Amino acid sequence: MATFTQLPSGNWRVQVRRNNRYVAETFRRRKDGEEWALDVERNIDRSGSPKPRAAVKAKTFGDIIDLHI
């Protein structure tokens, strides 16, 4: 189950703890966090490992193209 905490900046911190796994991310909108949390929980249940947001790792335009393909 996910925990949602509103930060003083107005952003939302979402923490997922499931099957001895812990993952946390920060979002501007709570709805984005809810969708992410649901996806992470499903991922942990299926494969046993959480998947970080891939867009955070994109540093160059080429990385963005690789994400699309």
C-alpha positions, 0 to 999 in steps of 0.5 A: 500500500502506498503512503502519500505525504504533501510536502511544504512545497505543495508536491506529493511524496509517494512511498511504496513498501511491499514485500520488503521492497521500498521505493519513493518518488516525488510528484507535482500532482497526487493523481500522478503519484497514485498512478505511479504507485499502482504501477510499482505495486503491480511490478513488485507483485509480478517480478519482485523488483520495483522499476524506477521512473525511466524519464528521470534517467534521460539526460540527452535527446538521444536518451528520450528517443531510446525511451520512445523506441 
